Amino acid sequence: MIVFNACNIIIKRRFATFALYFIVFMALTVIMPMMSSELYTTDFSEVKPNFTVINRDGDTPLSDGLSAYLRERGHEVALDDNKEVLQDASFFNATDYIIILPDGFTDAFFKGLPLLIETVATTESAKGRYVDLLVNQYLNQARIYLDTANMDEAALVSAVLSDLSIETRVETMRFGAGAPVDLTYQIYHNMMCYLLIVLIIVSISNLTSSFRRPDIRMRNLCAPVRPRSMVIQQILCGVLVSLAAWVLLTAMGFIVFGSNLAGADRRAIGLLLLNSLVMTLVALSIASLVSSFIKSPTSQNAAANFVSLGLCFLGGVFVPISLLGEGVLTVARFTPTYWYITAVANICELTVFSRDALAPIWQAMLTMLIFTATLFCLSLVISKHLNQSERFSSSARTEVES
């Protein structure tokens, strides 16, 4: 195991570089799920829009009740009854909704006359539409009491506000299945794909470039070790390095997001880990192919970032697959990262673990394994051709020579 021990020495000497990559990219991988989860969360929370009421009808129970009802659902922004002030507030989005109650509003309402209410809502926000619905809800409820009950204005407004303040408690319950996988952990597994590719390409390229030094290569050719044994030992070291990266990233995911996985189905977590392990093998095959073309240490970082970013952008790691166009998706299906993200999405959506539900997941993993085998075979063919090329051997450089 002389070659294997030599690979370990190379890894130890490059440990500072690997650690720096791991710390920087790990920080990004942990921070981005926390930031992105707020954009993709499906949890419901009531919106508190900004609104402005310009009351030209004076203080009446009906208009005061409308203002009180809107204050319970939003934030009131006080503005002067001036055309330029209102226009500026709407233009700069200082308020989402402006309602102007004209003089005689209360009398017209109780006499059943048309209400000439002026409203201004921001066109780029749904908040203005939401406040408009609240105003209609208040007036429609008041109209019902006006048509069906003989009440004075104060009692009518009090009854309307009492009805609209009623809330119903909603409780979500699941039967026969665990809680879905937390969104932040899902995004973390998406980002984990990028980090695996970067780290493994940098690690494998450092190993292969060290053995391609012309003097080292010529010495190995006359060494009492068969070339096949050298290749096998290098591959074994690369597999161990890749598995170490996978274990570190998996452990970090549990440390950071483990508290969010309470109640999640353990089978779904196991499928996510298996999927990431398959992606580790894919990343190793990609690294073997890419490292065949790396001739100098200065090109290692460029190659690692170019390949990883390209595959991750096409595969839906940084941009959701649902936002990609048909042309991009056609190309993306020929990348292993697309099938990895597809498997992660299907796993996180599982509610039952039937054969039909698991079929798309096994299909995605099988496709990734096919990519792995194809890339490994291609890298072996290219590596054999390059090793027999005298031009390639004479042009190989390392950190010592450069």
N, C-alpha and C positions, 0 to 999 in steps of 0.2 A: 504493500500500500504506500509505496514511496511517492507516487504522484498525488495520491489523496492527502498525504501529510503536507506535501508542498502546497496544495490548494488551501489547506488550513492556515499555513503560514501567510499566504497572500491575503486571505480574509482578515487575519489578525492585523496585518500591516495596513490594510485599508479600512480598519474598523472605524476610525474617526470620520472618514467620508461617508460610510454607510450610516453611522449614527446621526450625522448632520442631516442627511436626506430623510432619515426616519423621523427625526424630531420635527423638522420643518413641515413635511407633508402630513405627518400625523396630526399636527396642530390644525392644519387646514381641513383635514378629514373630520376632525371632531367638531370644529367650529361651524362648518358649513351645514351639517344636519340641523344644528340648533337654530340657525338663521333661516334655513329653507322650510322648516316645519311650520313656521307661521304663515308661509305663503300657500302651502298645500293642505293645511289642516281642514278637516271636515266638521269639526266641532262647532256647535251653534253658540253664538253669543250675540246678545242684542246690541244693535248699533245705536249710538247716541249722536244724532246729527245736530248740526248748528242751525238755528232758525231765528228769524226776526219777525216780530208782530208790530205792524204800524196801525195803531188803533185810532181812527178818526171819528169813531162813533161815541167816544166817551166811555166812562166806566159803567158798564152794564153787566149784570150777572152772566149773560150769554157770552160776551166777548172776554170777560175775565175768566170764565170757566174754560174757554178754549185755550187761553194762554196758560192757565194752570195745568191743563191736560198735556199740552205740548212740553211743558217744563218737566213733567214726569218722564217723558220719553226722549228728551234731548237737552241741549244746552242753548239757552236763549242768549242772543247777541243783541245788545241794545244799540240802536242806530237812530240818528236824527231823521226826521221826516223831511228829507231833502233829496231831490232827484239825483244830483251828482254824487251824494254820499252813498245812496243805495246802488247806483250803477258801479261805483268803485268797489263796493263791498262784494257785489256779485262777480265782477271781473276778476278780482284778486282772491276769490274763494274764501272771503272772510266769513261768509255764511252760506249754507247750502240751500236755504229756502226763505223767501220773503213773502209775507202775506199782508196785504193792505185791506183793512176793514173800512169801507167807506162810511160816510155819514148816513145815518138811517138804516144801518145794517140790521139792528135788532128789530126795529119796527117792520121792515120788509120780511124778515124771517117769520114773525108771528102772524103776519097778515097773509103769508103764502105767496108773496111776490117774488119774482126772480132776484137772486142775489148777485150783485155786480162786484164780486170779490176779485181783486187783482193779485196775482201771484207771480213770483219770479223764482225759477229753480235752475240750478246749474245743470247743464246738459250732459256733462261728462261724468256725473256721479249719480248713483242710484239713491243716494240719501235724500235728494230733493223729491224724488218720486215717493219715497217712504213717508216723508212729512206730509205730502199731499194726500196720501191714503189715510193718515191719522186725522187730518182736518175733515175729510169726507166721512170718516167713521164717527167723529164727534157730532157733526151736523145731521147725519142720517139717524143716529140714535136719538138726538133731540127732536127730530121730525116725527119719529115714531111716538114719543111721549106726547107731542103736541097734537097728533091726530087721534090718539086713543085715550088720553087722560085729561081731566080738567084740573090743571095745576097752574099755580102762578110761576113766574119766571124763575125765582130763586129756588123753589122746590123742584122745578123741572131740571135745572142745571145740576142740582145736588143729586138727583136720581141718575142722571146721565153719567156723572163722574163716578158714582158708586158702582154702576154697572160696568163701566170701562176699566175699573180698577181690579176687577175679579181676574185672578190668574189661576191656571191649572197646572198642577205639578205633573211632570212627565218623567217616568222612570223607565229606562231601557234595560231589558233583561234578555239574556241569552240562554238557550237551552240546548244541551247536547253538544256544545262546542266551547272551546276556550276563547278568551278575548283575542281580538286581532292583534297582529304584531304592531308594536308602536311605530309611528311614522318616522321618528328620528332614527330608530334602529334600521329601518328600511333604507333611509337615505344614506346612513353610514355604510351599509353593505353596497350601495351603489358606488359611493366614493372609494370604497375598499378596492374595487376593481382597478381604478386608476393607480392607486398606491402600490398595489401588487405588481403591476406591469412596470412601473418606474423602478422600484427597488430591485426587482429580479433582473431587469435588463442591465442596470448598473453593476450588479454583483457578478453576473455571468460574463459580461464584457470585460471586467477587470481580470477574471480568471483566464479567459481565452487569449486576451492580448498579451498577458505575461508569458504564455507558452509559445507565442508566435515571434518572439525575438529571434532574429536569425541565428545568433550564437547558441541560444538555448535549443532551438529547433534542430540544429545540426548535431548538438551533443546528444539530444534525445534519440536521433536516428541511429546512433551507434551505441546506445545504452542497452543493457541486457533486459529490456522490458518491451514487450510486444506493443506495437501501436494500438491494437485493439484494446489491450489492457489499460493503456493510458487514457483512451477515450472513455472507457467504462468508468474509470476512477474519477475522471473529471465530471462525467454525468452524475455520478453518485454524490459528489460534493455539491454540484448544482442543485440536485434534488433536496439535499439536507438544508442548504441555504434557503431554498424556496419554502420548504416546510417550516423552517424557523421563522421566516417572515409571516407566513400564514398564522402560526401560533401566536406570535406577538400581536398581530392586528386583531385576531379573534379575542385574545385576552383583554386587549385595550377596549374593544367594543363592549365586553361584559362589565368591565370596570366602570366605564363612563355611562353606559346606557342600561346597565343591569337592573337598576331600580324601576325603569320604565317597562320592563318585561313581565312584571307580576301579573299572573293570570293568563299570559299568552300560552297557547298550545305548544307543548314541548316538541311535538312532531314537526311543527312549522319551523321552530328554531333549529331542529336537527337538519331539516331540508335546506335551510339557509346556509348552515355550516358546510353541508355536503356540496352545495352549489359553489360556495367560495373556494372549497378545496379543488373542485374541478377547474375553476378559473385559475387557480395557482398552477396547475399543470399546463393550462393554455398559455399562461404568462411565461412559463419556463420554455415552452416550445417557441414562442415568439422571440424570447431572449436568445435562444440558440441560433435562430435564423438571423436575427439582427446582428449578433456579435460576429457572424461570419464576414460581415462587410466593414466592421470597425477596425481601422488600421492604426489609430493613434488615440491616446487618452483624451485629447481635446474634443474628439468627436463623440465620446461616450455620452456625455450629458445632452448634447444636441440630439443624438439619435434616440435616447431614452425619452426625452420630452416630446420630440416630434411624433414618434410612433404612438406613445401613450395618449397624448392629447388628440391626435387624429382619430384613433380608434374609439376613444371615449366620447368625443363629440358626435361621431357618426352613430355610435351604439346607444346613445340616449343616457349616458351617465350624468352629464351636466345639464342637458336639455331633455325634458320629458319626451318620450316617444310620441305621445299624442300631439305634440306641437310640431313634429317634423313633417315635411311635405312628402308626397308620394314618391317623388324622384329620389329624395334622400333616403327614404325607407327602403327603396329598391336596392340601393347600394349598401345600406346598413345591414341588410339580411345576409350579406356575404362577409360580415365581421363577427368574431366570437363574442365581442362585448354586447352586441344586440341581443344575442340569445341568453347571455348572462342576465341582463336587465329584464328581459322577458320572463325568465325563470323567477327572479326575485319578486316581480310584480305578481305573478301567478301564485307564488307561495304565500305572500302577504294577504292575498284575497281569499285564501282557502277558508271555507266554513265546514266542509266535510272532506274526509280523506278517502273518497271512493276511487275506484279505478279510472273512471272518466275524468274526475277532477285532477288526478295526478298525471294523467297522460300527457298534457302539454308540458309539464315540468320535466318528466323523463325525456321527452322529445328534445327539449332545449338542452338538457345535460348531455344527451347522446350526440347532438350536433356539435357541442363544444368539444367532446372527446374526439370526434371525427376531425375537427380543426386541429386538435393537438397531434394526432397521428400524422396528418398531412404535413403540418409544419415541421415536425421532427424529421420525417423522411426527406423533405425538401432541404432542410438544413444539413443533413448528413451528405446528401448528394453534392450540394454546393461546397461544403467544407472539404470533401474529398477532392473536388476539382481544384479548389484554391490551394490546398496543400501540395498538390502536384505541380503547381504553377511556380516557376522560378521567379517570375516577376513579382508575384504577391509576397513571396518569402523575403525578397530583397528589399521590399518597400515597407515591411512591418516596422513600427516604431513603438517604443515604450516611454515611460516617464523619464527613465535614466538617459535615453538617447536624445529625447526632445528637450 
